[in-house]
Amino acid sequence: MEKRNPPSLGQLFRFLQDPHLVARFQHICGVRAIIPGGETSALGKRGSDSIDRNGSVRTTKPLRKNSLTGDAGQEFVVENRFLYYLFTFGTELGNELFYLSFFPFLVWNADPAVGRRLIMLWVWVMYLGQCTKDLLGWSRPASPPVVKVEVLYDSEYSMPSTHAMSATAIPFALFFLTFGRWQYSFWLGLAAAACWCLLVCLSRIYVGMHSLLDVMVGVAYSAVMLPLLLPALDAVDELVASSGYAAATVAAVHAALGLLSSKLDGWSTSRADTAQILGSGAGVALGTRAERLLGLLPADGPSAGGPPTAALRWLAGVPVLLATRALTKSLLAATLRRFRRPRAEIPCRYLVYGAVGFNVLFLAPLVFRLLRLS
């Protein structure tokens, strides 16, 4: 009997990067492309979720347009609405709206010190991930055979998946930073972090944005960075809080890194996203120092108050952040009109989200004090 040689590493990588693997997973989950003539690519009986009351096929389009080209994407058929909503939720756990909601809530209502350190880690992980994408320049899975359930970031590069990186870094770092500090079961916390990570990773394959290899490398990339970065978080956070020079250095380094990343490749929306991330981190650093200077920096440990207080802080804090973003954008709009170049958007986004990050730590807590919510 002829002995088969094991596949080489290159063959394994090509297999994991194969778009047909993504299409097969979508098919199992009930996502079908629409073939010209009105039929779907499904073999066999359609699921009941894809048929409306009149017996016709119910089609769906991507929720948001391509952030660079404005392309709305192609219609497709969803046969399993539960998985569609589950994975749509999962992919949102790596988008801007989630970050703007989750990090302020953590800082205001759970544990300010953990929130600051988690933001710091998130900035480093996302920056390295975005730069690696631009250096490698690998394209998204081909369509066909893949169905593009999402097209928002379709113009960006694919390797590694920064959604997978953040979905590994955030929940597992949160687990390591809070176990023993908050009261919960070790296995429950570990299982919650693993479920968060798995949901986001599968969602990126489901929406057709990443190959299995992209996701696996993203998880591994973060897994390598976590033990290197976690031990430094406490010391860096304390240095930023106690030294104005350190906070200013963080802001300057983030600005320089944003300009550097903009030169790695031609213009794409990932440059602006990177500027937002770096600006947020710089603003949080400056806000931390400002709080310490005024004696407002809360002590380490869980925030005081129960769910009603947390809800009131949220209702009072979110308008502060929205107003900050709107006001800063309006002040910088003249700059964008004057230069009329996409690259002018990088420093503008850095400043806008720097102001938002600053007020998460500075202005919003001041409002809470005025309203006697802290």
TORDO-918308 format. One record per residue (C-alpha): residue number from 1; x, y, z. Coordinates in Angstrom, 3 decimals. Example, Ala and Ser with C-alpha at 12.3 -4.5 7.8 and 13.67 -1.06 7.14 Angstrom:
2
  num        px        py        pz
    1    12.300    -4.500     7.800
    2    13.670    -1.060     7.140
//
This chain:
374
  num        px        py        pz
    1     0.000     0.000     0.000
    2     1.432     3.351    -1.068
    3     2.318     5.606     1.833
    4     1.090     9.207     1.546
    5     3.344    12.010     2.601
    6     1.829    14.461     5.102
    7     0.862    17.822     3.608
    8     3.511    20.520     3.682
    9     3.056    23.718     5.661
   10     2.396    25.625     2.436
   11    -0.322    23.169     1.420
   12    -1.931    23.463     4.846
   13    -1.922    27.267     4.624
   14    -3.465    27.166     1.136
   15    -6.166    24.805     2.380
   16    -7.015    27.043     5.357
   17    -7.083    30.084     3.064
   18    -9.354    28.441     0.481
   19   -12.514    30.551    -0.029
   20   -14.486    27.356    -0.709
   21   -13.990    26.491     2.967
   22   -15.685    29.782     3.896
   23   -18.472    29.154     1.378
   24   -19.011    25.666     2.814
   25   -19.388    27.064     6.334
   26   -21.865    29.669     5.053
   27   -23.810    26.928     3.280
   28   -24.013    24.886     6.496
   29   -25.278    28.007     8.321
   30   -27.974    28.625     5.708
   31   -26.510    31.507     3.668
   32   -27.185    31.224    -0.056
   33   -26.034    33.341    -2.965
   34   -28.603    34.408    -5.550
   35   -27.863    33.125    -9.031
   36   -29.044    35.254   -11.997
   37   -32.555    34.138   -12.848
   38   -33.801    34.307    -9.263
   39   -32.635    30.917    -7.959
   40   -30.335    30.403    -5.008
   41   -27.142    28.389    -4.929
   42   -28.664    25.933    -2.445
   43   -28.906    22.261    -3.227
   44   -32.069    20.761    -1.863
   45   -35.000    22.191     0.038
   46   -34.917    25.796     1.202
   47   -35.311    26.540     4.867
   48   -38.602    28.004     6.057
   49   -36.847    31.187     7.245
   50   -36.124    32.139     3.618
   51   -39.775    31.976     2.482
   52   -42.236    34.768     3.188
   53   -46.014    34.406     3.627
   54   -46.626    34.589    -0.104
   55   -44.250    31.689    -0.756
   56   -41.560    33.824    -2.426
   57   -37.881    33.864    -1.521
   58   -37.041    36.549     1.065
   59   -33.710    38.186     0.247
   60   -31.375    40.170     2.475
   61   -28.701    42.781     1.756
   62   -25.626    43.770     3.809
   63   -26.570    46.106     6.664
   64   -24.021    48.792     5.758
   65   -22.335    49.965     2.576
   66   -18.656    49.583     1.811
   67   -16.873    52.269     3.845
   68   -14.548    53.187     0.968
   69   -16.497    52.685    -2.275
   70   -20.080    53.076    -1.063
   71   -21.024    49.747    -2.697
   72   -24.189    48.333    -1.115
   73   -23.320    44.703    -1.906
   74   -25.390    41.913    -3.437
   75   -28.586    40.355    -2.135
   76   -28.459    36.898    -0.616
   77   -30.824    34.417     1.027
   78   -30.739    33.611     4.746
   79   -32.324    30.276     5.632
   80   -31.468    30.357     9.332
   81   -32.440    33.705    10.846
   82   -31.224    32.762    14.329
   83   -27.656    32.193    13.123
   84   -27.862    35.342    11.015
   85   -28.763    37.503    14.016
   86   -26.312    35.665    16.292
   87   -23.345    36.169    13.963
   88   -24.397    39.732    13.122
   89   -24.239    40.442    16.847
   90   -20.892    38.650    17.035
   91   -19.305    40.717    14.303
   92   -20.558    43.920    15.962
   93   -18.422    43.027    19.002
   94   -15.441    44.192    16.943
   95   -16.909    47.381    15.486
   96   -16.789    51.040    16.530
   97   -20.204    51.178    18.203
   98   -19.267    48.354    20.565
   99   -15.981    49.990    21.561
  100   -17.696    53.356    22.144
  101   -20.205    51.600    24.403
  102   -18.153    48.959    26.168
  103   -15.036    50.853    27.245
  104   -16.841    53.880    28.754
  105   -19.242    51.565    30.585
  106   -16.307    49.616    32.008
  107   -14.526    52.802    33.136
  108   -17.620    54.478    34.606
  109   -19.488    51.567    36.140
  110   -17.219    48.570    36.668
  111   -13.561    49.327    37.407
  112   -11.764    52.476    36.121
  113    -8.268    50.991    36.538
  114    -9.174    47.839    34.617
  115   -10.852    49.953    31.936
  116    -7.771    52.146    31.421
  117    -5.430    49.157    31.201
  118    -7.721    47.263    28.850
  119    -7.922    50.272    26.515
  120    -4.121    50.495    26.544
  121    -3.813    46.826    25.573
  122    -6.509    47.132    22.907
  123    -4.685    50.056    21.265
  124    -1.403    48.125    21.030
  125    -3.050    44.955    19.722
  126    -5.175    46.734    17.116
  127    -2.316    48.919    15.899
  128    -0.011    45.950    15.342
  129    -2.822    44.038    13.667
  130    -3.705    46.856    11.265
  131    -0.046    47.422    10.349
  132     0.461    43.703     9.723
  133    -2.563    43.716     7.416
  134    -1.074    46.536     5.357
  135     2.378    44.975     5.223
  136     1.068    41.596     4.032
  137    -1.624    42.997     1.718
  138    -3.683    39.798     1.443
  139    -7.083    40.220    -0.170
  140   -10.435    39.163     1.271
  141   -11.910    35.738     0.356
  142   -13.024    35.704    -3.271
  143   -16.690    36.161    -4.149
  144   -17.912    33.886    -5.670
  145   -17.833    31.337    -4.106
  146   -18.075    33.345    -0.854
  147   -21.286    35.284    -0.137
  148   -20.539    38.784     1.139
  149   -22.945    39.080     4.062
  150   -20.976    42.171     5.136
  151   -19.205    44.666     2.848
  152   -18.371    47.452     5.325
  153   -14.636    46.593     5.426
  154   -14.472    44.653     2.156
  155   -11.922    47.075     0.653
  156    -9.423    46.460     3.439
  157    -6.891    43.665     3.614
  158    -7.626    40.368     5.283
  159    -4.614    38.886     7.113
  160    -4.752    38.773    10.110
  161    -8.323    39.249    11.304
  162    -8.249    42.219    13.687
  163   -11.738    41.229    14.849
  164   -10.246    37.899    15.949
  165    -7.325    39.721    17.563
  166    -9.543    42.033    19.604
  167   -11.906    39.149    20.433
  168    -8.946    37.275    21.894
  169    -7.249    40.214    23.587
  170   -10.250    41.915    25.216
  171   -12.088    39.016    26.919
  172    -8.981    37.110    27.989
  173    -7.198    40.252    29.207
  174   -10.359    41.212    31.079
  175   -10.357    37.758    32.646
  176    -6.687    37.951    33.694
  177    -7.043    41.533    34.979
  178   -10.156    40.867    37.069
  179    -9.840    37.319    38.372
  180    -9.154    37.629    42.088
  181   -10.150    41.298    41.903
  182   -13.809    40.618    41.116
  183   -15.745    37.746    42.636
  184   -16.571    35.044    40.083
  185   -15.731    31.431    39.300
  186   -12.455    30.800    37.452
  187   -14.075    28.342    35.051
  188   -17.080    30.587    34.430
  189   -14.816    33.522    33.573
  190   -12.626    31.410    31.313
  191   -15.657    29.914    29.551
  192   -17.185    33.372    29.013
  193   -13.938    34.656    27.472
  194   -13.686    31.592    25.202
  195   -17.333    31.926    24.068
  196   -16.829    35.630    23.289
  197   -13.739    34.831    21.227
  198   -15.351    31.904    19.401
  199   -18.506    33.857    18.553
  200   -16.591    36.743    16.966
  201   -14.209    34.441    15.070
  202   -17.025    32.343    13.588
  203   -18.981    35.502    12.748
  204   -16.122    36.809    10.581
  205   -16.140    33.598     8.554
  206   -19.954    33.649     8.394
  207   -20.078    37.185     6.925
  208   -17.424    36.264     4.334
  209   -14.780    38.718     5.482
  210   -12.075    36.251     6.508
  211   -10.695    32.841     5.703
  212   -10.125    30.269     8.414
  213    -6.396    31.047     8.217
  214    -6.990    34.792     8.806
  215    -8.953    34.054    11.961
  216    -6.531    31.446    13.304
  217    -3.543    33.747    12.793
  218    -5.431    36.615    14.461
  219    -6.119    34.501    17.544
  220    -2.521    33.237    17.662
  221    -1.127    36.755    17.180
  222    -3.047    38.062    20.195
  223    -2.245    34.950    22.219
  224     1.469    35.641    21.706
  225     1.122    39.341    22.579
  226    -0.944    38.922    25.752
  227     1.790    37.416    27.977
  228     4.208    40.069    26.707
  229     1.921    43.063    27.254
  230    -0.123    42.167    30.335
  231     2.778    42.409    32.835
  232     3.533    45.975    31.694
  233     0.012    47.392    32.023
  234     0.045    48.270    35.743
  235     3.430    50.026    35.562
  236     2.597    51.987    32.402
  237    -0.808    53.046    33.761
  238     0.764    54.322    36.981
  239     3.512    56.131    35.059
  240     0.970    57.880    32.811
  241    -1.149    58.900    35.813
  242     1.794    60.271    37.794
  243     3.815    61.997    35.069
  244     2.645    64.667    32.654
  245     5.688    63.950    30.492
  246     4.674    60.292    30.193
  247     1.099    61.151    29.172
  248     2.324    63.694    26.609
  249     4.834    61.157    25.300
  250     2.063    58.593    24.816
  251     0.034    61.148    22.827
  252     3.043    62.119    20.694
  253     4.067    58.519    20.036
  254     0.508    57.596    19.060
  255     0.389    60.526    16.638
  256     3.708    59.497    15.095
  257     2.571    55.885    14.776
  258    -0.605    57.034    13.047
  259     1.384    59.015    10.487
  260     3.759    56.089    10.004
  261     0.943    53.625     9.380
  262    -0.577    55.964     6.775
  263     2.562    55.546     4.650
  264     2.614    51.741     4.701
  265     0.289    51.457     1.722
  266    -2.109    53.458    -0.425
  267    -5.094    55.122     1.186
  268    -7.772    52.924     2.678
  269   -10.278    53.258     5.486
  270    -8.042    51.197     7.781
  271    -5.773    54.256     8.074
  272    -8.655    56.264     9.508
  273    -9.641    53.409    11.822
  274    -6.052    53.198    13.070
  275    -6.070    56.960    13.717
  276    -9.282    56.579    15.745
  277    -7.780    53.812    17.858
  278    -4.523    55.677    18.495
  279    -6.382    58.927    19.201
  280    -8.621    57.193    21.718
  281    -5.602    55.765    23.517
  282    -3.854    59.154    23.581
  283    -6.978    60.859    24.922
  284    -7.366    58.278    27.692
  285    -3.716    58.785    28.711
  286    -4.108    62.572    28.873
  287    -7.450    62.236    30.671
  288    -5.887    59.916    33.245
  289    -3.153    62.466    33.981
  290    -5.656    65.332    34.173
  291    -7.772    63.381    36.670
  292    -4.731    62.689    38.859
  293    -3.676    66.371    38.770
  294    -7.093    67.501    39.989
  295    -7.333    64.718    42.558
  296   -10.277    63.138    40.760
  297    -8.693    59.821    39.759
  298   -10.779    57.123    41.472
  299    -9.093    54.553    43.681
  300    -8.358    51.148    42.216
  301   -11.233    48.749    42.625
  302   -14.838    48.249    41.506
  303   -16.950    51.397    41.108
  304   -19.463    52.278    43.793
  305   -23.220    52.158    43.236
  306   -25.662    49.589    41.947
  307   -27.488    49.143    38.628
  308   -29.644    52.319    39.004
  309   -26.539    54.455    39.510
  310   -24.812    52.736    36.593
  311   -27.810    53.446    34.353
  312   -27.846    57.110    35.376
  313   -24.104    57.434    34.730
  314   -24.618    55.911    31.325
  315   -27.489    58.277    30.488
  316   -25.427    61.254    31.644
  317   -22.100    60.168    30.119
  318   -23.097    59.124    26.609
  319   -24.439    62.609    25.665
  320   -21.107    64.057    26.846
  321   -19.212    61.804    24.436
  322   -21.626    62.404    21.559
  323   -21.414    66.162    22.070
  324   -17.617    65.969    22.232
  325   -17.430    64.083    18.956
  326   -19.906    66.369    17.191
  327   -18.255    69.561    18.429
  328   -14.722    68.442    17.558
  329   -15.842    67.252    14.125
  330   -17.502    70.600    13.395
  331   -14.404    72.497    14.485
  332   -12.202    70.388    12.216
  333   -14.596    70.359     9.247
  334   -13.002    73.515     7.844
  335    -9.617    71.762     7.809
  336   -11.022    68.856     5.796
  337   -12.666    71.246     3.305
  338    -9.459    73.233     2.927
  339    -7.147    70.313     2.181
  340    -9.724    68.181     0.315
  341    -7.491    65.135     0.584
  342    -8.250    61.773     2.196
  343    -5.015    61.920     4.224
  344    -6.232    65.047     6.006
  345    -8.808    62.752     7.590
  346    -6.096    60.943     9.589
  347    -5.070    63.819    11.907
  348    -8.688    64.956    12.120
  349    -9.906    61.553    13.275
  350    -6.983    61.345    15.687
  351    -8.029    64.634    17.282
  352   -11.749    63.830    17.302
  353   -11.330    60.491    19.048
  354    -8.543    61.869    21.214
  355   -11.092    64.349    22.564
  356   -13.625    61.558    23.065
  357   -11.083    59.408    24.924
  358   -10.051    62.380    27.072
  359   -13.625    63.094    28.139
  360   -14.325    59.446    28.982
  361   -11.795    59.937    31.791
  362   -12.169    63.664    32.497
  363   -15.336    65.547    31.564
  364   -17.827    62.696    32.035
  365   -16.619    61.950    35.616
  366   -16.857    65.686    36.373
  367   -20.475    65.625    35.225
  368   -21.080    62.594    37.454
  369   -19.693    64.527    40.437
  370   -21.910    67.510    39.700
  371   -24.917    65.200    39.522
  372   -23.764    63.334    42.662
  373   -23.456    60.055    40.786
  374   -19.939    59.259    42.028
//
